[in-house]
Amino acid sequence: MGAPPVQTLVDLNSRWGEIVGPGLNGPTRPIELIDGVLVIGCDDATWASQITWMDAQIKRRFSDAFDGLAVQRVTTRILP
């Protein structure tokens, strides 16, 4: 189905602050990772814009944290 092992998702949630930094750790969270697409939930559009600006940095930090895995695309979703 294109999803990584469950442990990768557990680790991604626990290491989220390393990936996005402390400022985005609270208002954002990983929702899903399928076929190299990381969907990030955001509290509002301001945080979604910040994620867009950090696209390359998030991909690089993810790759550094999860050897052998890569994010090809980052998308956001505003959460209620």
MIDOVO-731518 format. One record per residue: chain; residue number from 1; y, z negated, x of N, C-alpha, C, O in turn. Coordinates in steps of 0.02 Angstrom, whole numbers, plus 50000, padded with zeros to 5 digits. Layout:
BEGIN
PT c   k   npy   npz   npx  capy  capz  capx   cpy   cpz   cpx   opy   opz   opx
PT A NUM     Y     Z     X     Y     Z     X     Y     Z     X     Y     Z     X
...
***
This chain:
BEGIN
PT c   k   npy   npz   npx  capy  capz  capx   cpy   cpz   cpx   opy   opz   opx
PT A   1 49940 50000 50040 50000 50000 50000 50063 50000 50042 50118 50005 50015
PT A   2 50057 49995 50108 50115 49997 50151 50147 49931 50165 50197 49928 50202
PT A   3 50121 49877 50137 50149 49811 50150 50116 49781 50212 50057 49793 50225
PT A   4 50154 49742 50250 50126 49708 50309 50081 49651 50287 50079 49634 50228
PT A   5 50045 49621 50333 50003 49563 50316 50046 49507 50285 50105 49500 50301
PT A   6 50015 49468 50242 50050 49414 50208 50083 49367 50259 50138 49343 50248
PT A   7 50049 49353 50314 50077 49308 50364 50142 49334 50393 50187 49295 50409
PT A   8 50149 49399 50398 50212 49428 50422 50269 49412 50373 50324 49395 50394
PT A   9 50255 49416 50309 50306 49400 50259 50323 49325 50260 50381 49307 50251
PT A  10 50274 49284 50269 50286 49211 50274 50330 49197 50335 50378 49160 50331
PT A  11 50312 49228 50392 50351 49219 50453 50422 49247 50445 50469 49216 50470
PT A  12 50429 49303 50412 50495 49332 50401 50539 49284 50363 50597 49274 50380
PT A  13 50513 49253 50311 50551 49204 50273 50571 49144 50315 50627 49120 50311
PT A  14 50525 49120 50356 50540 49061 50396 50587 49077 50455 50622 49032 50479
PT A  15 50588 49139 50477 50630 49159 50534 50692 49198 50512 50726 49227 50554
PT A  16 50706 49198 50448 50761 49238 50421 50827 49223 50455 50866 49269 50469
PT A  17 50841 49161 50469 50903 49142 50503 50910 49174 50572 50966 49191 50593
PT A  18 50855 49184 50607 50856 49218 50672 50873 49292 50663 50908 49322 50704
PT A  19 50850 49321 50609 50859 49393 50597 50931 49408 50577 50961 49455 50603
PT A  20 50959 49369 50531 51026 49385 50505 51081 49338 50531 51140 49351 50521
PT A  21 51062 49284 50563 51111 49236 50587 51125 49182 50535 51109 49191 50477
PT A  22 51154 49127 50557 51164 49070 50512 51210 49083 50454 51201 49054 50401
PT A  23 51260 49126 50463 51307 49140 50408 51277 49176 50349 51299 49166 50293
PT A  24 51227 49217 50362 51195 49255 50308 51129 49225 50285 51098 49248 50237
PT A  25 51107 49173 50319 51043 49142 50302 51042 49115 50231 50991 49120 50197
PT A  26 51096 49085 50209 51098 49056 50142 51107 49106 50086 51068 49104 50038
PT A  27 51156 49151 50091 51169 49196 50035 51126 49259 50033 51134 49301 49989
PT A  28 51080 49266 50080 51035 49324 50080 50964 49300 50091 50952 49246 50118
PT A  29 50916 49342 50072 50845 49326 50084 50804 49390 50079 50821 49435 50040
PT A  30 50751 49394 50118 50708 49452 50114 50670 49451 50048 50643 49400 50028
PT A  31 50667 49509 50015 50631 49514 49952 50564 49548 49962 50512 49524 49938
PT A  32 50565 49605 49997 50503 49641 50008 50509 49685 50070 50564 49704 50092
PT A  33 50452 49701 50098 50448 49746 50155 50388 49792 50142 50330 49771 50148
PT A  34 50403 49854 50125 50350 49902 50110 50367 49969 50142 50423 49994 50136
PT A  35 50319 49996 50177 50327 50062 50210 50389 50065 50253 50424 50115 50255
PT A  36 50403 50011 50288 50460 50009 50334 50528 49999 50302 50579 50002 50335
PT A  37 50529 49986 50237 50592 49974 50201 50597 49899 50186 50556 49871 50150
PT A  38 50648 49868 50214 50661 49798 50203 50714 49791 50148 50770 49815 50156
PT A  39 50696 49759 50093 50742 49747 50039 50767 49675 50045 50728 49628 50048
PT A  40 50833 49669 50047 50864 49604 50056 50902 49586 49993 50945 49623 49970
PT A  41 50886 49528 49965 50922 49503 49907 50986 49468 49929 50986 49430 49977
PT A  42 51040 49481 49893 51105 49452 49909 51135 49418 49848 51124 49439 49791
PT A  43 51172 49364 49861 51204 49328 49807 51259 49368 49772 51270 49360 49712
PT A  44 51293 49411 49810 51345 49454 49780 51358 49514 49824 51329 49521 49878
PT A  45 51402 49558 49800 51415 49621 49835 51447 49612 49904 51439 49654 49947
PT A  46 51483 49558 49913 51514 49545 49979 51460 49538 50032 51466 49566 50086
PT A  47 51409 49500 50016 51354 49490 50064 51314 49554 50074 51291 49569 50129
PT A  48 51307 49593 50021 51272 49657 50027 51309 49704 50074 51278 49739 50113
PT A  49 51375 49704 50071 51415 49744 50117 51406 49721 50189 51401 49762 50234
PT A  50 51403 49656 50199 51393 49629 50266 51325 49651 50294 51319 49669 50353
PT A  51 51274 49650 50252 51208 49672 50273 51211 49746 50293 51181 49765 50343
PT A  52 51246 49786 50255 51253 49857 50272 51284 49866 50341 51262 49908 50380
PT A  53 51335 49827 50356 51368 49832 50421 51321 49809 50477 51328 49832 50534
PT A  54 51275 49766 50462 51229 49739 50513 51162 49775 50516 51116 49751 50549
PT A  55 51157 49832 50484 51094 49869 50479 51058 49876 50546 51000 49856 50552
PT A  56 51091 49903 50597 51059 49914 50662 51039 49848 50695 50986 49844 50726
PT A  57 51080 49798 50688 51066 49733 50717 51005 49701 50684 50963 49671 50717
PT A  58 51001 49706 50619 50944 49677 50582 50880 49713 50603 50829 49680 50614
PT A  59 50881 49778 50608 50822 49816 50629 50800 49794 50699 50741 49784 50711
PT A  60 50848 49788 50744 50832 49769 50813 50804 49698 50816 50753 49686 50849
PT A  61 50835 49652 50782 50811 49583 50783 50742 49576 50751 50701 49537 50774
PT A  62 50730 49615 50698 50664 49614 50667 50612 49639 50716 50560 49607 50725
PT A  63 50627 49694 50749 50580 49722 50798 50567 49673 50855 50510 49667 50878
PT A  64 50619 49639 50878 50611 49589 50931 50567 49530 50907 50527 49504 50946
PT A  65 50576 49510 50845 50540 49452 50818 50467 49468 50800 50424 49425 50804
PT A  66 50455 49531 50780 50389 49550 50757 50364 49610 50797 50369 49668 50776
PT A  67 50338 49594 50855 50314 49645 50901 50265 49693 50867 50217 49671 50836
PT A  68 50279 49757 50872 50235 49807 50843 50254 49828 50773 50225 49876 50746
PT A  69 50301 49794 50742 50325 49813 50675 50397 49836 50679 50436 49811 50720
PT A  70 50415 49883 50638 50484 49908 50637 50508 49917 50566 50469 49935 50521
PT A  71 50571 49905 50556 50604 49919 50492 50639 49986 50501 50680 49994 50546
PT A  72 50624 50033 50459 50655 50099 50461 50719 50102 50421 50766 50139 50438
PT A  73 50721 50062 50368 50780 50064 50323 50790 49994 50294 50742 49959 50278
PT A  74 50853 49976 50287 50872 49912 50255 50910 49928 50192 50958 49967 50193
PT A  75 50889 49899 50137 50925 49906 50074 50940 49837 50046 50910 49787 50066
PT A  76 50987 49835 50000 51005 49770 49970 50998 49774 49895 50999 49827 49864
PT A  77 50992 49715 49866 50989 49707 49794 51028 49644 49777 51017 49591 49806
PT A  78 51074 49650 49730 51112 49591 49707 51067 49551 49660 51040 49578 49612
PT A  79 51060 49487 49675 51017 49444 49635 51058 49406 49583 51116 49387 49596
PT A  80 51029 49394 49526 51065 49355 49474 51072 49282 49493 51101 49243 49456
***
